């Protein structure tokens, strides 16, 4: 078969298309599998003309990301339906898996693929990165799929219903930089073995460095503090802790940071490499979120803010460069306001810059007010 894989023209800056956070890893796995089956495979980014398609496709597989980027998937499906009306169109990915009926209704796709392709049977496949339009200097790895946590705001456990663990990844590693896409890497019962493998593994006679895209489950870190040392010896960079709960968890978060610092990760200085994930515009009120932010400033850790959108949102018209927007233009939690959403994001960025510059909080804020620091 001739298979065309399509990554829609999502609102991602062109320079970030091949960054680890937006790489269409699902399409790459599917493409690698079908190439091994003898099919002709081409991966396309965005909506292009026929002159850019090497072979007339029999099947067009389109990925979907967040539900609020659904319009991009709809437009892409329409574009390729008009170009190749005889081709079968299949849509998979996050939106397709969370809202399959709505996805089929709005796109008119012939088939909606829910969850992992072929029920996860191709998870161990060696990915053919030559499908991309330019080379990358890192490798995507999954040591597990799914998550045993059932956080209300998260779609992972709804999409990846079966939790799958690998016992080893050493035979998969081909590059010196790994990006783990696991949603809860520390929950893998074989994580100690995997980290020990990475600590001694070399590619081209050089160490292998790793990073986890998602936050570390600090509750597991407290129960098994030895994992922090293993993360460090395995050359894991920039550990991220998830602080999804309220201020009452501050002692737990502080302990998690202390465990990481004890093994050599840094906080409270210019080269801090510990991050805290914070979900905002959600159930925790603005004032309490600011208190959490103050504790992070006190501890000297960087913050990654994550603006909440409901899992069934079909659009997101938030415009960060605008001074204000009306309620209804984008999702604002009933307990929040547009001003608080923008104010919290601004506080996070100011605080992170202050930590990176090694400035005390008050000195930094004064500098911002006087125009000494550009944000």
SVG drawing of the C-alpha trace seen along z (x, -y; Angstrom):
<svg xmlns="http://www.w3.org/2000/svg" viewBox="-21 -53 55 60">
<polyline fill="none" stroke="black" stroke-width="0.4" points="0.0,0.0 0.9,-3.6 0.4,-5.3 0.4,-9.0 1.0,-10.1 -0.1,-13.6 0.8,-15.8 -1.7,-18.7 -0.7,-22.3 -1.1,-22.8 -0.3,-26.3 3.3,-25.4 6.2,-27.7 8.1,-26.3 11.3,-26.2 9.6,-23.9 8.2,-21.4 11.0,-18.9 11.4,-19.7 10.8,-16.8 7.5,-18.2 5.8,-18.2 7.4,-15.3 4.6,-13.1 5.9,-10.0 2.8,-8.0 3.0,-8.6 6.7,-7.7 6.0,-4.4 3.1,-3.6 5.3,-4.6 8.2,-2.5 5.9,0.5 4.4,0.2 7.8,-0.3 8.8,3.0 5.7,4.6 6.8,3.4 4.4,0.5 5.5,-2.8 5.3,-5.5 5.6,-9.3 5.2,-11.7 3.9,-15.2 3.7,-18.2 0.7,-20.4 -1.5,-20.8 0.6,-20.5 -0.2,-20.2 -0.2,-17.1 3.2,-18.0 4.7,-17.3 3.2,-13.8 5.4,-11.1 2.7,-8.5 -1.1,-8.6 -2.1,-7.3 -4.3,-4.3 -4.6,-5.2 -4.2,-8.6 -3.5,-8.5 -3.9,-11.8 -2.9,-12.4 -4.7,-14.6 -3.3,-16.4 -5.2,-18.3 -9.0,-18.5 -8.8,-22.3 -6.8,-22.0 -9.6,-20.0 -10.1,-22.6 -6.7,-22.0 -7.5,-18.3 -10.9,-19.1 -9.2,-21.4 -6.5,-18.9 -8.9,-16.1 -10.9,-18.2 -7.8,-19.2 -6.6,-15.7 -10.1,-14.4 -10.3,-16.9 -6.9,-16.0 -7.4,-12.2 -11.1,-11.4 -10.6,-7.6 -8.2,-7.2 -9.3,-5.8 -8.8,-8.4 -8.0,-7.2 -7.7,-9.7 -6.0,-8.7 -4.3,-10.5 -5.5,-12.3 -8.6,-14.1 -9.7,-11.0 -9.3,-8.8 -11.0,-11.1 -13.9,-12.1 -14.2,-9.5 -17.8,-10.1 -17.4,-13.9 -14.1,-13.5 -15.9,-11.3 -18.8,-13.6 -16.8,-16.8 -14.1,-15.3 -16.1,-12.7 -13.1,-10.3 -13.7,-6.8 -12.3,-5.4 -11.3,-6.6 -8.4,-4.8 -8.8,-4.9 -5.9,-4.3 -2.6,-2.8 -2.2,-1.6 -2.8,2.1 -3.4,2.2 0.2,1.4 1.7,4.3 4.2,1.9 5.5,0.2 8.9,2.0 9.5,1.1 12.7,-0.6 11.6,-4.0 12.7,-5.2 13.5,-8.9 14.4,-9.2 10.6,-9.8 11.2,-13.3 12.1,-16.2 15.3,-16.9 17.5,-15.0 17.1,-15.3 19.8,-14.8 17.6,-12.9 15.6,-9.8 12.1,-9.3 11.7,-6.4 8.7,-4.7 9.6,-2.5 5.9,-2.3 2.4,-3.3 -0.5,-4.4 -0.8,-5.5 -2.3,-3.9 -3.3,-7.4 -6.8,-8.6 -6.3,-12.4 -9.6,-14.1 -7.8,-16.6 -5.7,-14.0 -6.6,-12.1 -3.8,-9.5 -5.6,-6.9 -8.6,-7.3 -6.7,-6.7 -4.1,-4.2 -6.3,-2.0 -3.8,0.8 -0.7,0.0 2.3,1.6 5.8,1.8 9.1,2.7 11.8,4.5 14.7,3.1 15.3,0.5 19.0,1.0 18.6,2.6 16.5,-0.3 18.9,-3.1 20.6,-4.5 21.4,-8.0 23.1,-9.9 20.1,-12.0 16.9,-10.3 13.5,-11.9 11.1,-9.7 7.5,-10.1 6.3,-8.0 3.5,-9.6 4.6,-8.1 8.1,-6.7 8.8,-6.0 5.7,-3.8 7.4,-1.2 8.2,1.8 11.4,2.3 12.6,-1.4 15.6,-0.6 16.9,1.9 16.3,-0.6 18.1,-3.4 21.1,-1.1 21.3,-0.2 21.4,-3.8 24.1,-4.6 26.7,-2.5 25.3,-2.7 27.4,-4.4 26.7,-5.2 29.6,-6.1 31.8,-5.9 29.8,-8.7 27.4,-8.7 23.6,-8.7 21.7,-11.6 18.0,-11.4 15.1,-13.7 11.4,-12.9 8.8,-15.0 6.2,-14.5 6.5,-15.2 8.0,-12.7 5.5,-11.2 6.9,-12.6 4.8,-10.3 6.8,-7.4 10.1,-9.3 9.3,-9.7 8.6,-6.0 11.7,-5.1 14.3,-7.9 17.0,-5.6 15.4,-6.4 16.7,-9.9 20.3,-8.7 19.7,-6.3 18.2,-9.1 21.4,-11.1 23.8,-8.3 21.7,-7.5 22.4,-11.1 18.8,-12.3 18.5,-16.0 16.0,-18.6 13.8,-16.5 10.2,-17.9 8.0,-17.4 4.2,-17.6 2.5,-19.8 -1.2,-19.4 -2.7,-19.6 -3.1,-22.5 -0.9,-24.3 -1.4,-21.6 1.1,-19.5 3.9,-22.0 5.8,-19.8 5.6,-16.8 6.9,-18.9 9.7,-20.3 10.7,-16.8 10.8,-15.7 13.0,-18.7 15.3,-17.8 15.6,-14.2 16.7,-15.4 19.1,-18.0 20.7,-15.4 21.7,-13.5 23.2,-16.5 20.3,-18.2 20.4,-22.0 17.9,-24.5 18.1,-28.0 20.9,-29.2 21.4,-30.4 21.9,-27.0 18.8,-25.4 17.7,-22.4 14.7,-21.3 11.3,-22.2 7.8,-22.1 4.8,-21.5 1.8,-23.6 -1.7,-23.3 -3.6,-26.6 -7.0,-28.0 -8.4,-24.9 -9.9,-24.1 -7.2,-25.7 -8.0,-29.4 -5.6,-32.1 -4.5,-33.3 -3.6,-29.7 -1.7,-29.2 0.3,-32.4 1.1,-31.0 2.5,-27.9 4.5,-30.1 6.0,-31.9 7.1,-28.6 8.8,-27.7 10.6,-31.0 11.7,-30.3 13.0,-26.9 14.7,-28.3 13.0,-25.9 11.7,-26.8 8.0,-26.5 6.4,-25.2 2.8,-26.5 0.2,-24.5 -3.1,-26.3 -6.0,-24.0 -8.5,-23.4 -11.4,-20.8 -10.8,-17.5 -13.8,-18.1 -12.8,-21.7 -12.9,-21.9 -11.2,-25.3 -8.9,-27.6 -8.8,-31.2 -6.5,-32.4 -4.3,-35.2 -1.3,-35.7 -0.3,-39.0 -3.7,-40.7 -4.1,-42.7 -7.5,-41.1 -10.2,-38.9 -13.8,-38.3 -15.1,-35.2 -16.1,-32.8 -13.3,-33.7 -11.3,-30.9 -11.9,-28.6 -11.7,-30.4 -12.5,-28.4 -15.5,-29.7 -13.2,-30.4 -10.7,-32.4 -10.8,-35.6 -9.0,-36.5 -6.8,-39.0 -5.8,-36.2 -4.9,-33.8 -2.6,-36.5 -1.3,-37.6 -0.3,-34.1 1.5,-33.5 3.3,-36.8 4.3,-36.0 5.7,-32.6 7.9,-34.1 9.2,-36.9 10.0,-34.5 11.8,-32.1 13.9,-34.9 14.8,-36.1 16.0,-32.6 18.0,-32.1 19.7,-35.5 20.3,-34.7 18.3,-37.8 16.4,-38.1 12.7,-38.3 12.2,-41.9 15.3,-43.2 14.0,-41.6 10.5,-43.0 11.9,-46.4 14.1,-46.0 11.1,-45.0 9.1,-48.1 12.0,-50.4 12.5,-48.8 15.9,-47.3 14.9,-43.8 13.1,-42.9 10.6,-40.1"/>
</svg>
